[in-house]
Amino acid sequence: MSRQRLLVVEDDSEMRSVISLALRAYGYDVSQVATGADALIEVHTRTPDAIILDIGLPDIDGFAVTARIRQSYELPIIVLSASPEELQQIRAFDSGANDYVVKPFREGELMARVRNVLRRPIPLAERRDLTVGDLRLESMQRRVYLRGAELKLTNTEYDLLHVLARNADRVVTHGQLLLAVWGPERVTEVQYLRVFVRALRDKLEEDATQPRRITTVLGVGYRLVSTS
């Protein structure tokens, strides 16, 4: 069985390392980032099972990050804050947090909170596996099947396909795809994106020169079409 994966979002490098080491010691797979922007990219491209999120981030505060995640995802969010003030806690819960932990905290307390939010059922809308016509993505295993046969994709090809599949039958712009898969440093490099779309088409389409599954919206982006 795959280990549950947690995302730690904390700008203090020492605190981030301490939390991550503790979580790994309890058997979790851990990713870590230092900013709200990186957290949003990580959630969109490699959705974790739960997030441990510091409120005091250097770019986007944790309340805004929580609210933006909640627009699309129901995954558990534990907020960390140095403030025990009730108004701060209310604001966090109103933003969509599942739990609120005040710093400093004991390791055992945080682990108990993590176990608690992970026991909560995940809504059907947030199931990891995606099916788009005869295409199936098993997201926890990062496996892709076309008409029942497994396709061999690179990590980047998988990430790109996953973003398209999450938005099946809707146009995803060049900028959205570049930001989600490669980050802000490549957000204007449309030609770079075209190379990977071509590689995906070679593996998904019956005729890559006349794509019917991943279609182009000229000057805008791409759409993954539901076919069977």
C-alpha positions in Angstrom: 0.0 0.0 0.0 1.3 3.5 -0.9 2.3 5.7 2.0 0.1 8.7 2.7 1.8 11.9 1.4 1.8 15.1 3.3 2.8 18.6 2.2 4.5 20.9 4.7 4.3 24.6 3.9 6.6 26.6 6.3 9.0 29.4 5.5 11.1 28.8 8.6 13.7 26.2 7.3 14.5 24.8 10.7 10.8 24.4 11.7 10.1 22.9 8.2 12.9 20.3 8.7 11.8 19.4 12.2 8.2 18.8 11.1 9.2 16.9 8.0 11.6 14.6 9.9 9.0 13.9 12.5 6.4 13.0 9.9 8.8 10.7 8.1 9.6 9.0 11.3 5.9 8.2 11.7 5.9 6.6 8.2 4.6 9.4 6.0 5.9 10.5 2.6 6.6 14.2 2.9 7.1 17.1 0.5 8.0 20.5 1.7 7.8 24.1 0.3 8.5 27.5 1.8 5.9 29.8 0.0 2.2 29.9 -0.6 2.8 30.1 -4.4 4.8 26.9 -4.4 2.2 25.2 -2.2 -0.5 26.0 -4.7 1.6 24.6 -7.5 2.4 21.4 -5.5 -1.3 20.8 -4.7 -2.4 21.2 -8.3 0.3 18.9 -9.7 0.9 16.3 -7.0 -2.1 16.5 -4.8 -1.1 15.4 -1.2 -3.4 13.5 1.2 -3.1 16.4 3.7 -1.4 19.8 4.2 0.3 21.3 7.2 0.3 25.0 6.5 1.9 27.9 8.4 -0.2 31.1 8.4 2.8 33.5 8.3 4.2 32.9 4.8 6.3 35.5 3.0 4.3 35.8 -0.1 0.6 34.7 0.3 -0.7 34.4 3.8 -2.0 31.0 4.9 -5.6 32.1 5.1 -5.5 33.0 1.4 -3.7 29.8 0.5 -6.3 27.8 2.4 -9.2 29.6 0.6 -7.7 29.1 -2.8 -7.1 25.4 -2.2 -10.7 25.1 -1.0 -12.0 26.4 -4.3 -11.0 23.1 -6.0 -10.0 20.5 -3.3 -11.4 18.9 -0.1 -8.1 17.6 1.2 -7.5 18.1 5.0 -5.6 21.3 6.0 -4.0 21.8 9.4 -3.0 25.4 10.0 0.0 26.3 12.2 0.1 29.7 13.9 1.9 31.4 16.7 -1.3 33.2 17.7 -3.8 31.6 20.1 -6.3 34.4 19.4 -9.9 33.2 18.9 -10.4 35.6 15.9 -7.4 34.1 14.2 -8.8 30.6 14.7 -12.2 31.6 13.4 -10.6 33.2 10.3 -8.7 30.0 9.6 -11.7 27.8 9.9 -13.8 30.2 7.8 -11.1 30.0 5.1 -11.5 26.2 5.1 -9.0 24.8 7.6 -9.8 21.5 9.2 -7.7 22.1 12.3 -5.6 24.8 14.0 -2.4 24.1 16.0 -0.7 26.8 18.1 3.1 27.1 18.1 5.0 25.9 20.0 3.4 22.5 20.0 4.5 19.0 21.0 5.4 16.4 18.4 2.8 14.0 19.7 0.1 16.6 19.5 0.8 17.3 15.9 0.9 13.6 14.9 -2.4 13.0 16.7 -4.0 15.9 14.7 -2.6 14.5 11.5 -4.0 11.1 12.2 -7.3 12.6 13.0 -7.7 14.6 9.8 -6.5 11.6 7.7 -9.2 9.4 9.2 -11.9 11.7 7.8 -13.5 10.4 4.6 -12.5 12.0 1.3 -15.5 13.2 -0.8 -16.2 11.4 -4.1 -15.3 14.6 -5.9 -11.8 14.4 -4.5 -11.0 10.8 -5.4 -7.5 10.4 -6.8 -8.3 8.2 -9.7 -9.5 10.0 -12.8 -11.3 8.5 -15.8 -11.7 10.4 -19.1 -13.4 8.2 -21.6 -11.2 5.2 -22.1 -8.3 6.8 -20.3 -7.7 6.2 -16.6 -5.2 7.8 -14.3 -4.4 6.1 -10.9 -3.0 9.1 -9.2 -1.6 7.5 -6.1 0.5 5.1 -8.2 1.0 7.7 -11.0 -0.1 5.1 -13.5 -2.0 5.7 -16.8 -4.1 3.1 -18.7 -5.5 3.5 -22.2 -8.2 1.0 -23.0 -6.9 -1.1 -20.1 -3.3 -1.2 -21.3 -0.7 0.7 -19.2 1.2 3.5 -20.8 4.7 4.4 -19.9 5.0 8.1 -19.3 7.8 10.2 -17.9 7.1 12.1 -14.7 6.6 15.4 -16.6 4.3 13.8 -19.2 2.2 12.3 -16.3 2.0 15.7 -14.5 0.9 17.4 -17.7 -1.7 14.8 -18.5 -3.0 14.9 -14.9 -3.7 18.6 -15.1 -5.5 18.1 -18.4 -7.5 15.2 -17.0 -8.6 17.2 -13.9 -10.0 19.7 -16.4 -11.3 17.3 -18.9 -13.4 18.8 -21.8 -12.3 22.3 -20.7 -9.6 24.4 -22.2 -6.5 24.8 -20.1 -4.4 27.8 -21.1 -0.7 27.6 -22.0 0.1 29.7 -18.9 -2.0 27.5 -16.6 -0.2 24.4 -17.8 3.2 25.9 -17.7 2.7 27.2 -14.2 1.2 24.0 -12.9 3.8 21.6 -14.3 7.0 23.7 -14.5 6.5 26.7 -12.2 6.6 30.4 -12.8 10.1 30.4 -14.3 8.7 28.8 -17.5 5.3 30.3 -17.6 5.9 32.1 -21.0 7.7 29.2 -22.7 4.9 28.0 -25.0 7.3 26.2 -27.3 8.6 24.2 -24.4 5.0 23.1 -23.6 4.4 22.1 -27.3 7.3 19.6 -27.1 5.7 17.7 -24.3 2.2 17.9 -25.7 3.6 16.3 -28.9 5.2 13.5 -26.8 1.9 12.9 -25.1 0.1 12.7 -28.4 2.6 10.2 -29.7 1.6 7.9 -26.8 -2.2 8.6 -26.6 -3.4 9.3 -30.2 -4.0 6.8 -32.9 -2.6 9.4 -35.3 -0.6 12.1 -33.6 -0.6 14.3 -36.7 -4.4 14.5 -36.4 -5.1 14.5 -32.7 -8.6 13.8 -31.4 -7.9 13.3 -27.8 -5.7 16.3 -26.9 -7.0 19.1 -29.0 -5.4 22.5 -29.7 -7.3 25.7 -29.1 -5.3 28.0 -31.3 -3.5 30.8 -29.4 -5.1 29.7 -26.1 -4.2 26.2 -24.9 -5.2 22.6 -24.9 -8.2 20.4 -24.1 -8.4 16.8 -23.1 -11.5 15.4 -24.8 -13.6 12.6 -23.4 -13.5 9.8 -26.0 -14.3 6.1 -25.8 
